[in-house]
Amino acid sequence: MSLTIKGINSPVQGVDDSSLGAVLEAIVSAAKLISGNVQSGMLIERPDPDGVRNIHGELVHTLDTLGTNTFVNVFKDSQVVAGLVCEELDVETFFDVKDISESYFCVLDPIDGTSNADIAITIGSIFGIFKGTNGNSVLDARQFLRPAKDFVAAGYVLYGSSTLLILATPLRVQEFTLDTDKMEFVCTRSDISIPAECPYYSVNQGYDDLWDDKIKTVVNSIKRGRSLRYVGSLVSDFHRDLIRGGVYLYPGDTNNPEGKIRLLYEAAVMSYIAHYAGGEATNGYTSIFNLQPKSIHQRTPIFIGNSNVIEQIESILRDTT
Ligand code: P6P
């Protein structure tokens, strides 16, 4: 079970559907274009404090717009992506396809961590891919309101000291690194599992006075014997956890009871990757992998990474004593 994907130098394991291959080729194409834009940094990034804000009230950076437009164009041209939910687009977007029954519906954070874009800190693109219309002939949000376990593939692109594509399917989680001389991705980790060790934890300690007592207990418990790493972009912190072991926490707090991380195109994608890499993701009480979304931009608390630590966290949060 493997397929040659244009832009990747060897057949990709775990993919055998040529129409899914067309979606992945679109993502690879977008990743290469965005990687070039990211490397330009402040040469193109013009943060404007009084600029446009998205539905979440977050400032829309140049790279957010470039990233969104790049993915919209490659998905539209693919003729197999019928719909897109994107962090930077208020509502669902639909495209003409050859055969709606053989089409795909994607969820996307085009640039995660944009506030790092003009200070040369690693950012990324996060994507999840559903197949088919979910039994609904009317194109609306229902094609997207599906749990992570329904993805046929999901992953992220990391724009850092190197450009990486992480691709998860039920068969395995793979890493591809962009060879910038040949402008093609090369498989650099063929079957990723989160290590048993958990040397790191990631959380914004600046919010600790907004956390309830149980969250404070969780953080004080899991920090023991671990190093704090917090980059300010989920894709960066999660990638370190995927490769080195670790946990990333973004709990709810008194200002944002549901936290900040969006379920559909951030937490669900990472939970899918974690699941197939032997890790876990929870909202504190239930697996995010099985969580049914209610709206396309809904947020969720997230605790993700090494399974044994996630189980420890859930145990603390469930303790009623
Ligand atoms: P805070 C980026 O905006 C993001 O969604 C994640 O990538 C990142 O981990 C988090 O928000 C940072 O949020 O509130 O700690 O600045």
Residues whose N, C-alpha, C, O or C-beta is under 5 A from the ligand:
A	BS01	P6P	D112 G113 N204 G232 S233 L234 V235
